[in-house]
C-alpha cells in the first residue's frame, strides 16, 4: 500500500518504510483518495502525497465568504472562546503584542484588538486577507519566514489549527521560538489523532483532508517540540468532541433497526438538520456542567478532539 514515493515524514524527515494506516475515498474535491501513514521514527501521522509549497487552490473556499459582514461571518461562540484564550494568556504573563499566524479572516485578531491588545495577523490565503482588510483589521498576506517579521519582536504568538497544514512543522516551531521575546508565549491548537472522534469515525473523520499534512497526538506533538526547540511547556490538554461525532451518535441511537425496515447504509454520517449544537450546550447550565465533566475525562485520557498547548520561550 506504500504509494508515497519516498516523501519524508514532515515531523522528522525520515522517509524509510512508514506504516500504512488507511485511506479515505476523498474530501469532496474530486482529487482522488487520501492515504495516511505513520512514521516509524517519530510516530507522526502524515498525508501520503503532499505538496511542499503553498497551494492556492486548497484555500479558494474563502472566496465564498467575501461580501459577508463581520457579524455574519464571525461565530459568536468562537469569539467567546477567543476571549477565554486571551485571559489565559494574560494570567500566564503574556504581554500586549500578539501575532496570529495563519489568521484566516481575522476573527482572533479582531477579538484581541477589542480586548486592548496590539494584535496583527498574517495569512497566505489572499481571499481571507481581503476579507480581513475590508473589516479594517491589521492582517497581511505574508510568509512567516519573511524578514519583515523580526526576531524577539512579539510577546505572544498564536497558531490556531495551523501546524497540521505545514510540510515542515519543525522549521515553523523554531521560527516561532525566535519571533517571540524571551519569556514570550506560544499558543498552539491542532486536531488530536488520538481523539475519540477519530477512533469512532475512522477515515470519515472530518479532520482528514488535503489541507492537513500532519496529524498529531499529545505525545507526538510534545516530542516534536522537545526534540527540536528549547520551549518550555506551560500547559497542555485535550478537550471537546466534535459536532460530527455528536451527530453520528444521535443518528445511531435514534435510527430504527434494519430489522424493522429503517435506516440505510451511510445514514450514520448523513448531515443533520441545521442546528447549533454548541449554542445549545453553552446556553444550558446543565449541558455546560456535563461538558466540563466530560472534558475532564477526555483530558485525563487524552481523547479530546483538539490539542491545546501553551509554551514559553525561556528568559
Secondary structure, DSSP 8 states (H G I E B T S, - for coil): ---STT---TTT---S--EEEEEES--SSSS--EEEEE-TTT--EEESS--SS--GGGGGGGGGGTT--HHHHS-HHHHHHHHHHHHHHHHTT--SEEEEET-TTSHHHHHHHHTT-EEEEE-S-HHHHHHHHHTT--EE---TT-TTS-TT-EEEEEEES-GGG-TTHHHHHHHHHHHEEEEEEEEEEEEBTTSHHHHHHGGG-TT-STT--EEB-HHHHHHHHHHH---EEEEEEEE---HHHHHHHHHHHHS--GGGT---TTGGGS---S--HHHHHHT-HHHHHHHHHHHHHHHHTT--SEEEEEEE---
